[in-house]
Amino acid sequence: EQWLLVSRLPSEQVQVLRVEVLWQVLLTACVMLPLGMTVVLRLGLSEFERNQVREALEVSSQALQQSNTDLRDTVEQLQRTRGALIQAEKLSSLGTLVAGVAHELNTPIGAASMAASTLDKGKQSLQKSLGEGLQRSALERFLQRNDEGLAIILKSLARMAQLTRAFKQLASDRASTERRRFDLVELVGEVMLLFTPKLKQSNHRIQLELPQSLMLDSYPGPLGQILQNLTDNALIHAFDSGMNGEVTVRVEHDEIRHECVIEVSDNGDGMSEEVLGKIFEPFFTTRRGRGGTGLGLHITHQLAVDILGAELQVRSAPGQGAQFRLRLPLA
């Protein structure tokens, strides 16, 4: 047995329901359509922005690659320039070496030349006396002057030989970075000879405080370059015009640590903390435009640390001079 449920609605009510449903559908469509369009627009805008960002990234990437290429070229150019300046600094050091050789050899050469000239005049006088009748007193005077002149010539030649050996060794050490056993005191004396011409043209002087001897098994070329650079730096930068400056080079033997300590100090103007923090940086100089390359102390620090395995420290304050302290092993 089946039961049926029958519901009867008036046609007017059905019509009203149809109209309500139609309005609800239209209202829903009106609401969803803008939402859909908004979503589509946002998706399109996002895609457009992504394309824009992608293109901008590509442009930036190309610009960055070009910048990297330019930067690499600039760095290579700076390295070439730095190498050229370092070579110029070494040539300048070689020029000082040559000037020192010429000046130091000039004195014994002049003395030997004058003695030889005196001997030649004595010989001519003796020859003249032989024609007129040689007297014993004239012969004795000639022999005495001849002995004195020969002594001067021999002494001058010995001095020239000593200087030549010293400067030859300096030049050989500068040309190569070879390790050998040497006397530090002798090396300091040879390097200080280079400053004789400069000191005679100024009011400054160099004071040496050295032991009798101190043997090292190290690299005399770089060490001599360091001594020359530190001393030259003091003579150039430490003193104002007209000052009577003094540069002191002190050598000490630390027997406990098997090391030696070399101090190069001056009584000049000193340095501020700002300058003190930059003096070992490449191309930093307080004499820009007046011949300073800013590489002297940079090369000095590299030679001390990289080749000698040494410690290079500096202390200074305005008006209190400067002190460079180099500590290096005996071997």
C-alpha positions as a printed NumPy array, in Angstrom:
array([[  0.   ,   0.   ,   0.   ],
       [  1.466,   3.411,  -1.02 ],
       [  0.668,   6.848,   0.259],
       [  1.076,  10.046,  -1.756],
       [  1.523,  13.489,  -0.275],
       [  0.008,  16.143,  -2.468],
       [  0.621,  19.829,  -1.948],
       [ -1.231,  22.473,  -3.799],
       [  0.096,  25.993,  -4.275],
       [ -1.732,  28.793,  -5.881],
       [ -0.347,  29.956,  -9.219],
       [  0.198,  33.468,  -7.84 ],
       [  2.472,  32.128,  -5.101],
       [  4.372,  30.   ,  -7.594],
       [  4.902,  33.107,  -9.735],
       [  6.212,  35.003,  -6.728],
       [  8.618,  32.174,  -5.941],
       [  9.862,  32.179,  -9.541],
       [ 10.47 ,  35.917,  -9.386],
       [ 12.326,  35.606,  -6.073],
       [ 14.475,  32.801,  -7.374],
       [ 15.217,  34.815, -10.529],
       [ 16.247,  37.848,  -8.493],
       [ 18.396,  35.723,  -6.227],
       [ 20.113,  34.227,  -9.29 ],
       [ 20.601,  37.669, -10.833],
       [ 21.837,  39.077,  -7.542],
       [ 24.266,  36.191,  -7.117],
       [ 25.444,  36.634, -10.716],
       [ 25.888,  40.38 , -10.176],
       [ 27.935,  39.71 ,  -7.066],
       [ 30.044,  36.864,  -8.47 ],
       [ 30.754,  38.524, -11.799],
       [ 32.611,  41.537, -10.297],
       [ 34.372,  39.215,  -7.902],
       [ 35.418,  37.031, -10.797],
       [ 36.515,  40.03 , -12.824],
       [ 38.436,  41.325,  -9.816],
       [ 40.182,  37.998,  -9.395],
       [ 40.983,  37.845, -13.101],
       [ 42.287,  41.423, -13.069],
       [ 44.402,  40.748, -10.02 ],
       [ 45.816,  37.609, -11.573],
       [ 46.555,  39.507, -14.765],
       [ 48.096,  42.385, -12.817],
       [ 50.211,  39.936, -10.818],
       [ 51.407,  38.287, -14.012],
       [ 52.183,  41.707, -15.476],
       [ 54.091,  42.708, -12.366],
       [ 55.993,  39.412, -12.432],
       [ 56.937,  40.061, -16.03 ],
       [ 58.018,  43.58 , -15.112],
       [ 60.083,  42.29 , -12.19 ],
       [ 61.598,  39.586, -14.386],
       [ 62.57 ,  42.155, -17.017],
       [ 63.944,  44.472, -14.329],
       [ 65.955,  41.589, -12.878],
       [ 67.336,  40.777, -16.285],
       [ 68.319,  44.415, -16.803],
       [ 69.822,  44.557, -13.301],
       [ 71.673,  41.304, -13.921],
       [ 73.152,  42.665, -17.126],
       [ 74.06 ,  45.917, -15.386],
       [ 75.624,  43.957, -12.519],
       [ 77.642,  41.843, -14.932],
       [ 78.858,  44.991, -16.649],
       [ 79.676,  46.542, -13.28 ],
       [ 81.587,  43.414, -12.278],
       [ 83.505,  43.534, -15.546],
       [ 84.309,  47.221, -15.039],
       [ 85.279,  46.574, -11.415],
       [ 87.527,  43.687, -12.419],
       [ 89.211,  45.871, -15.036],
       [ 89.625,  48.636, -12.454],
       [ 91.146,  46.234,  -9.912],
       [ 93.558,  44.889, -12.529],
       [ 94.497,  48.436, -13.465],
       [ 95.053,  49.307,  -9.799],
       [ 97.204,  46.212,  -9.358],
       [ 99.284,  47.187, -12.384],
       [ 99.563,  50.736, -11.04 ],
       [100.524,  49.44 ,  -7.6  ],
       [103.165,  47.196,  -9.144],
       [104.552,  50.112, -11.137],
       [104.65 ,  52.336,  -8.042],
       [106.342,  49.626,  -6.01 ],
       [108.923,  49.261,  -8.758],
       [109.369,  53.035,  -8.776],
       [109.829,  52.945,  -5.002],
       [112.515,  50.278,  -5.389],
       [114.211,  52.305,  -8.118],
       [114.117,  55.332,  -5.823],
       [115.827,  53.226,  -3.171],
       [118.39 ,  52.16 ,  -5.754],
       [118.936,  55.833,  -6.614],
       [119.685,  56.553,  -2.957],
       [122.101,  53.623,  -2.982],
       [123.912,  55.008,  -6.039],
       [124.058,  58.495,  -4.503],
       [125.539,  57.018,  -1.335],
       [128.139,  55.109,  -3.331],
       [129.135,  58.196,  -5.302],
       [129.369,  60.376,  -2.213],
       [131.311,  57.919,  -0.089],
       [133.751,  57.055,  -2.875],
       [134.328,  60.71 ,  -3.681],
       [136.363,  61.336,  -0.509],
       [139.011,  58.577,  -0.885],
       [139.183,  59.159,  -4.635],
       [139.828,  62.854,  -4.049],
       [142.482,  62.116,  -1.437],
       [144.241,  59.594,  -3.681],
       [144.088,  61.98 ,  -6.636],
       [145.584,  64.828,  -4.606],
       [148.339,  62.585,  -3.257],
       [149.159,  61.347,  -6.759],
       [149.269,  64.924,  -8.039],
       [151.652,  65.89 ,  -5.21 ],
       [153.876,  62.929,  -6.005],
       [153.927,  63.904,  -9.676],
       [154.98 ,  67.449,  -8.801],
       [157.687,  66.068,  -6.481],
       [158.937,  63.836,  -9.29 ],
       [159.15 ,  66.803, -11.657],
       [161.01 ,  68.82 ,  -9.014],
       [163.428,  65.94 ,  -8.445],
       [164.073,  65.604, -12.176],
       [164.823,  69.318, -12.341],
       [167.196,  69.02 ,  -9.365],
       [168.99 ,  66.142, -11.092],
       [169.852,  68.452, -13.967],
       [171.027,  71.233, -11.681],
       [172.769,  69.055,  -9.143],
       [170.828,  66.938,  -6.679],
       [171.192,  67.805,  -3.04 ],
       [170.82 ,  65.283,  -0.241],
       [168.164,  67.385,   1.495],
       [166.064,  67.515,  -1.692],
       [166.288,  63.738,  -2.074],
       [165.318,  63.145,   1.555],
       [162.394,  65.577,   1.215],
       [161.223,  63.765,  -1.926],
       [161.457,  60.356,  -0.262],
       [159.522,  61.602,   2.768],
       [156.765,  63.095,   0.629],
       [156.751,  59.965,  -1.505],
       [156.182,  57.775,   1.583],
       [153.438,  60.071,   2.841],
       [151.735,  60.19 ,  -0.566],
       [151.911,  56.419,  -1.03 ],
       [150.449,  55.93 ,   2.453],
       [147.535,  58.226,   1.578],
       [146.966,  56.448,  -1.749],
       [147.099,  52.989,  -0.162],
       [144.742,  54.059,   2.629],
       [142.354,  55.608,   0.103],
       [142.417,  52.505,  -2.081],
       [141.728,  50.307,   0.941],
       [138.796,  52.541,   1.884],
       [137.451,  52.413,  -1.678],
       [137.766,  48.621,  -1.701],
       [135.922,  48.415,   1.633],
       [133.125,  50.694,   0.419],
       [132.867,  48.858,  -2.888],
       [132.507,  45.504,  -1.121],
       [129.883,  46.95 ,   1.233],
       [127.805,  48.533,  -1.512],
       [128.22 ,  45.492,  -3.756],
       [126.824,  43.332,  -0.956],
       [123.954,  45.78 ,  -0.42 ],
       [123.134,  45.805,  -4.12 ],
       [123.332,  42.009,  -4.285],
       [121.023,  41.644,  -1.275],
       [118.517,  44.102,  -2.753],
       [118.507,  42.3  ,  -6.088],
       [117.637,  38.947,  -4.521],
       [115.778,  37.671,  -1.494],
       [118.253,  35.091,  -0.281],
       [118.856,  33.895,   3.246],
       [122.384,  33.98 ,   4.626],
       [124.307,  34.515,   7.838],
       [125.418,  38.109,   8.411],
       [126.333,  40.64 ,  11.086],
       [123.38 ,  42.948,  11.784],
       [125.681,  45.679,  13.102],
       [127.646,  45.723,   9.833],
       [124.393,  45.829,   7.84 ],
       [123.129,  48.812,   9.846],
       [126.413,  50.637,   9.252],
       [126.278,  49.967,   5.516],
       [122.681,  51.186,   5.251],
       [123.406,  54.339,   7.244],
       [126.159,  55.235,   4.751],
       [123.384,  55.828,   2.214],
       [122.129,  58.84 ,   4.161],
       [125.434,  60.704,   4.305],
       [124.62 ,  63.   ,   1.33 ],
       [121.128,  63.791,   2.661],
       [122.4  ,  64.522,   6.181],
       [125.031,  66.938,   4.882],
       [122.266,  68.943,   3.199],
       [120.124,  69.197,   6.347],
       [120.315,  69.938,  10.056],
       [119.423,  66.39 ,  11.043],
       [121.644,  63.625,  12.345],
       [121.475,  59.879,  12.926],
       [122.488,  58.433,  16.286],
       [123.479,  54.751,  16.403],
       [123.201,  52.626,  19.553],
       [124.596,  49.229,  18.533],
       [126.266,  46.27 ,  20.214],
       [129.704,  45.146,  19.1  ],
       [128.252,  42.401,  16.924],
       [125.012,  40.462,  16.457],
       [124.874,  37.55 ,  14.014],
       [121.622,  36.739,  12.212],
       [120.612,  33.905,   9.913],
       [117.999,  35.789,   7.919],
       [117.384,  37.9  ,   4.82 ],
       [119.726,  40.934,   4.69 ],
       [118.153,  42.411,   1.536],
       [114.628,  42.919,   2.918],
       [116.006,  43.883,   6.338],
       [118.261,  46.534,   4.789],
       [115.283,  47.835,   2.802],
       [113.244,  48.065,   6.017],
       [115.993,  49.994,   7.821],
       [116.383,  52.367,   4.896],
       [112.624,  52.946,   4.565],
       [112.104,  53.612,   8.282],
       [115.058,  55.99 ,   8.505],
       [114.129,  57.772,   5.289],
       [110.517,  58.064,   6.46 ],
       [111.682,  59.771,   9.662],
       [113.962,  62.219,   7.82 ],
       [111.197,  63.134,   5.345],
       [108.067,  63.235,   7.508],
       [109.075,  63.748,  11.141],
       [110.611,  67.212,  11.067],
       [109.376,  70.624,  10.071],
       [111.539,  72.947,   8.037],
       [114.402,  74.37 ,  10.086],
       [114.271,  71.739,  12.833],
       [117.404,  70.053,  14.172],
       [116.078,  66.529,  14.056],
       [117.634,  63.402,  15.481],
       [116.917,  59.856,  14.363],
       [118.091,  57.092,  16.691],
       [118.708,  53.55 ,  15.46 ],
       [118.987,  51.107,  18.368],
       [119.702,  47.379,  18.229],
       [119.103,  45.093,  21.212],
       [119.635,  41.363,  21.723],
       [116.834,  39.512,  23.505],
       [118.741,  36.412,  24.62 ],
       [115.76 ,  34.85 ,  26.397],
       [113.522,  34.831,  23.318],
       [116.427,  34.391,  20.844],
       [115.343,  37.528,  19.028],
       [116.705,  40.927,  18.177],
       [114.909,  44.245,  18.459],
       [115.561,  47.122,  16.097],
       [114.153,  50.532,  17.002],
       [114.077,  53.534,  14.712],
       [112.842,  56.565,  16.643],
       [112.833,  60.322,  16.129],
       [112.201,  63.485,  18.128],
       [109.924,  64.988,  15.483],
       [106.319,  66.144,  15.315],
       [104.721,  62.757,  15.936],
       [101.445,  61.498,  14.475],
       [ 97.779,  61.714,  15.373],
       [ 95.723,  58.582,  16.097],
       [ 94.   ,  58.941,  12.72 ],
       [ 97.307,  58.987,  10.819],
       [ 98.749,  56.267,  13.073],
       [ 95.926,  53.915,  12.128],
       [ 96.563,  54.278,   8.394],
       [100.334,  54.501,   7.945],
       [100.712,  50.883,   6.773],
       [ 97.835,  51.13 ,   4.28 ],
       [ 98.851,  51.221,   0.592],
       [ 98.797,  54.647,  -1.075],
       [ 98.246,  56.507,   2.211],
       [100.578,  59.483,   2.54 ],
       [100.601,  62.841,   4.276],
       [102.695,  64.278,   1.439],
       [100.219,  63.877,  -1.406],
       [101.384,  66.028,  -4.311],
       [104.853,  66.479,  -2.775],
       [106.492,  63.305,  -3.954],
       [104.947,  60.828,  -1.521],
       [103.67 ,  57.56 ,  -3.007],
       [102.231,  56.087,   0.172],
       [104.003,  52.779,  -0.47 ],
       [107.174,  53.061,   1.629],
       [105.717,  51.927,   4.953],
       [103.305,  49.536,   3.232],
       [106.244,  47.756,   1.584],
       [108.125,  47.889,   4.894],
       [105.276,  46.147,   6.717],
       [104.96 ,  43.484,   4.015],
       [108.702,  42.765,   4.06 ],
       [108.737,  42.548,   7.853],
       [105.721,  40.266,   8.227],
       [105.742,  38.175,   5.042],
       [109.478,  37.609,   4.545],
       [111.211,  38.124,   7.898],
       [108.388,  36.725,  10.045],
       [108.806,  39.756,  12.276],
       [106.545,  42.023,  14.304],
       [106.501,  45.697,  13.356],
       [104.893,  48.068,  15.849],
       [104.707,  51.846,  15.969],
       [104.061,  54.274,  18.807],
       [103.561,  57.987,  18.418],
       [101.667,  61.011,  19.675],
       [101.518,  64.613,  18.435],
       [104.644,  66.472,  19.517],
       [106.299,  63.37 ,  20.978],
       [108.042,  61.886,  17.956],
       [107.581,  58.359,  16.644],
       [109.103,  54.974,  17.419],
       [109.079,  51.995,  15.057],
       [109.965,  48.735,  16.794],
       [110.911,  45.669,  14.751],
       [111.219,  42.344,  16.575],
       [112.543,  39.41 ,  14.547],
       [114.076,  36.008,  15.273],
       [117.837,  35.537,  15.094],
       [117.224,  32.668,  12.673]])
